[in-house]
């Protein structure tokens, strides 16, 4: 866990797009990106997401603090990587 950096929004935008293009079907609602950070500066967050047209939020939280029900719903890094590689080929 680390403090928020503006470039994280670009990565989160990539991940939400990947989910929308590879997993989501026509009956699903838009994917919501939630970025959990150790700390954040609200002004930096506001500038970082101002022109992003997807629902994205930034929160101060650690993975281990998440309720078990939420943690169980999140794919692991390995699972997410496998989904991306199945649809777009291996990471280069």
Secondary structure as GFF3:
##gff-version 3
##sequence-region A 1 92
A	DSSP	alpha_helix	7	22	.	.	.	ID=ss1
A	DSSP	beta_strand	33	37	.	.	.	ID=ss2
A	DSSP	alpha_helix	42	49	.	.	.	ID=ss3
A	DSSP	beta_strand	56	60	.	.	.	ID=ss4
A	DSSP	three_ten_helix	63	65	.	.	.	ID=ss5
A	DSSP	alpha_helix	68	73	.	.	.	ID=ss6
A	DSSP	alpha_helix	77	88	.	.	.	ID=ss7
###
